[in-house]
Amino acid sequence: MYQIAICDDEVLEQDKVEQMLKDYHRLSADREFLIRRFSNSEDVFLQITTENYQPDLILMDIYMPGSSGIETAKKLRDMGNTCRIVFMTSSQEHALDAFGVDAFSYLVKPVSEKKLFPALDRVIKDIGNDQPQYILLQAVNDCVHRVGLNDIIYCEAQRKKQYVHLKENESVYLKMTMIKLFEMLCSYKRFVKVGVSYIVNMEHIERLDTRMLLLDNGKEIYLPRGSYKELRQRYFDYYIDKNE
């Protein structure tokens, strides 16, 4: 079951979106929705932060009394909430702001089935991709670590030593070569080799330019000469494939 919040200050818009969700459900009966309606974004934020409401998706207008949809999305992101947010609004004016708060999609009103249904398809596919995936890594002390792929930020070769750097500033010192490590990871599209010393999880790239890439843990990796163009294309292709 998918929990979906509709957040719009106009009741007619809420009615319209809820009906489209019901129509979508009839086309895919295995996708059951639990729908809740809100007339302002502050109520959604309150339910999430104080009532342990955990929607899989928020369909939210930007222009509303009180806090705007963008402001509420920013507050959710600042507290670490990763709920998928699809903005529905009457103008393209705030598109860049929307993707600045990691919006999943941005639909310009009037929202129709032609616009909404493909967005719902992508959301459901993305939720399915959240299923954890793991690999087993052997450390130098002969301990075997079960590591989630989402937790790997980057892998690094330091002379004859190989490290896997994880979230929460954890690292695993490996008893394997960089070549062997890349063989384990290369089948997963999110991982890309950067020069001979690094393997990077593209989910954790915050910025990429001609000189370096910045990861979301603050690590800066300088690019080998001539590698930027190919790396930029790999990064672009990964996000296009992910959202199709």
C-alpha positions in Angstrom: 0.0 0.0 0.0 1.2 3.5 -0.9 0.5 6.4 1.3 -0.2 9.6 -0.7 -0.8 13.1 0.6 -2.7 15.6 -1.5 -1.9 19.1 -0.4 -3.8 22.0 -2.1 -5.8 24.9 -0.7 -8.5 24.5 -3.3 -11.0 21.7 -2.6 -11.9 21.2 -6.3 -8.2 20.6 -7.0 -8.1 18.0 -4.2 -11.2 16.3 -5.6 -9.7 16.3 -9.1 -6.4 14.8 -8.1 -8.0 12.2 -5.8 -10.2 11.1 -8.6 -7.2 10.7 -10.9 -5.5 8.6 -8.3 -8.6 6.3 -8.1 -8.6 6.0 -11.9 -4.9 5.1 -11.9 -5.6 2.5 -9.2 -8.3 0.9 -11.4 -5.7 0.5 -14.2 -3.3 -1.1 -11.8 -5.3 -2.9 -9.2 -2.2 -4.2 -7.4 -1.2 -0.7 -6.5 -3.4 0.3 -3.6 -3.4 3.9 -2.3 -4.2 5.3 1.1 -5.0 9.0 0.4 -5.0 11.9 2.8 -6.0 15.4 2.0 -4.5 18.6 3.4 -5.5 22.3 2.7 -2.1 23.7 3.6 1.5 22.5 3.7 2.0 23.3 7.4 -0.6 20.6 8.3 1.4 18.0 6.3 4.6 19.1 8.0 3.0 18.8 11.4 1.6 15.3 10.7 5.0 14.1 9.6 7.0 15.6 12.4 4.6 15.0 15.4 2.3 12.2 14.4 4.7 9.9 12.6 2.9 10.2 9.3 5.1 8.7 6.6 3.7 9.4 3.1 5.4 7.7 0.2 4.4 10.7 -2.0 3.2 14.2 -1.5 1.3 15.9 -4.4 1.6 19.5 -3.4 0.7 22.9 -4.7 3.4 25.6 -4.3 1.1 28.7 -3.8 -0.8 28.2 -0.6 -1.6 30.4 2.5 1.1 30.3 5.1 4.2 28.4 4.2 4.6 27.7 0.5 5.1 24.2 -0.8 8.8 25.0 -1.5 9.3 26.3 2.1 7.7 23.2 3.5 9.7 20.9 1.3 12.9 22.6 2.4 12.1 22.1 6.0 11.4 18.4 5.4 14.7 18.0 3.6 16.6 19.9 6.3 15.3 17.4 8.9 16.4 14.5 6.6 13.0 13.5 5.3 13.4 11.9 1.8 9.7 11.6 0.9 9.0 11.9 -2.8 7.4 15.3 -3.6 5.6 16.1 -6.9 4.7 19.8 -7.2 1.5 20.8 -9.0 1.4 24.5 -9.7 0.1 27.1 -12.1 3.4 28.4 -13.2 6.8 27.2 -14.3 8.4 30.1 -12.4 9.5 27.9 -9.4 10.8 24.9 -11.3 14.5 25.5 -10.4 13.5 26.1 -6.7 11.5 22.8 -6.8 14.5 20.8 -7.9 16.6 22.6 -5.4 14.6 20.8 -2.7 15.0 17.5 -4.6 11.4 17.4 -6.0 10.7 14.2 -7.8 8.7 16.0 -10.5 7.0 19.3 -11.4 3.6 19.4 -13.1 2.1 22.6 -14.4 -1.7 23.0 -13.9 -4.1 22.0 -15.2 -2.8 18.6 -14.2 -4.2 15.8 -16.4 -3.9 12.0 -16.4 -1.5 12.4 -19.3 0.8 14.3 -16.9 0.1 12.6 -13.6 0.1 8.9 -14.6 3.7 8.8 -16.0 4.9 10.6 -12.8 3.1 8.0 -10.7 4.8 5.2 -12.7 8.2 6.7 -12.0 7.4 7.2 -8.3 6.3 3.5 -7.9 9.4 2.3 -9.8 11.6 4.5 -7.6 10.0 3.1 -4.4 10.7 -0.4 -5.7 14.4 0.6 -6.2 14.6 1.5 -2.5 14.8 -2.2 -1.7 18.1 -2.6 0.0 21.0 -4.3 -1.8 24.1 -5.6 -0.1 27.5 -7.0 -0.9 29.9 -8.9 1.3 33.4 -7.3 1.8 36.3 -9.1 3.4 38.4 -6.8 5.6 42.1 -7.1 6.4 41.2 -8.6 9.8 39.4 -11.4 8.0 36.0 -10.1 9.2 33.3 -10.1 6.6 31.2 -7.0 6.4 27.6 -6.9 4.9 27.5 -3.5 3.4 24.4 -1.8 1.8 25.1 -0.4 -1.7 23.3 2.8 -0.7 25.7 3.3 2.2 28.8 3.2 0.0 29.9 6.8 -0.8 33.2 6.0 -2.5 36.0 3.5 -2.6 39.7 4.6 -2.5 43.1 3.1 -3.3 45.9 4.4 -1.1 49.1 2.8 -2.4 48.5 -0.9 -1.6 45.6 -0.3 0.6 41.9 -0.2 -0.4 39.2 1.5 1.6 35.4 1.6 1.2 34.1 4.8 2.8 30.5 4.6 4.1 27.9 6.9 5.6 28.4 8.1 9.2 32.1 8.5 8.5 32.8 4.8 8.7 35.4 3.0 6.5 36.3 -0.6 5.8 40.0 -1.5 5.1 39.8 -4.2 2.5 41.7 -7.4 1.9 41.2 -7.3 -1.9 42.5 -5.4 -4.9 40.8 -2.3 -6.5 40.3 -4.4 -9.7 38.4 -7.1 -7.7 36.4 -4.5 -5.9 35.4 -2.8 -9.2 34.4 -6.3 -10.6 32.0 -6.6 -7.7 30.5 -3.1 -8.2 30.6 -2.5 -11.9 27.3 -4.3 -12.6 25.5 -1.7 -10.5 24.9 1.4 -12.7 25.4 3.8 -9.8 29.1 3.1 -9.5 31.7 4.7 -11.8 35.4 4.5 -11.8 37.3 7.9 -11.5 40.9 7.4 -12.5 42.8 4.4 -11.1 42.2 5.4 -7.4 38.5 5.9 -7.0 35.1 4.2 -7.4 32.3 6.7 -6.8 28.6 6.1 -6.0 26.9 8.6 -8.3 24.0 8.9 -5.8 26.3 10.8 -3.5 27.7 13.3 -6.1 26.7 16.9 -5.1 28.6 18.8 -7.8 30.6 17.9 -10.8 32.8 20.3 -12.9 35.8 20.1 -15.2 38.3 19.9 -12.3 36.7 17.9 -9.6 33.6 16.3 -8.1 32.2 17.0 -4.7 30.5 14.2 -2.7 27.8 14.8 -0.1 30.2 13.9 2.8 32.4 16.8 1.8 35.1 14.7 0.0 36.6 16.4 -3.1 38.0 14.2 -5.8 40.1 15.8 -8.5 39.5 14.4 -12.0 42.2 13.0 -14.2 43.0 15.1 -17.3 40.5 14.5 -20.1 38.0 12.5 -18.0 35.4 15.1 -17.4 33.4 14.8 -20.6 32.9 11.0 -20.3 32.2 11.2 -16.5 29.6 13.9 -17.1 27.8 11.8 -19.7 27.8 8.8 -17.4 26.3 10.9 -14.6 23.7 12.3 -16.9 22.8 8.9 -18.4 22.4 7.4 -14.9 19.9 10.0 -13.8 17.9 9.8 -17.1 17.7 6.0 -16.8 16.8 6.3 -13.2 13.8 8.5 -13.8 12.4 6.8 -16.9 
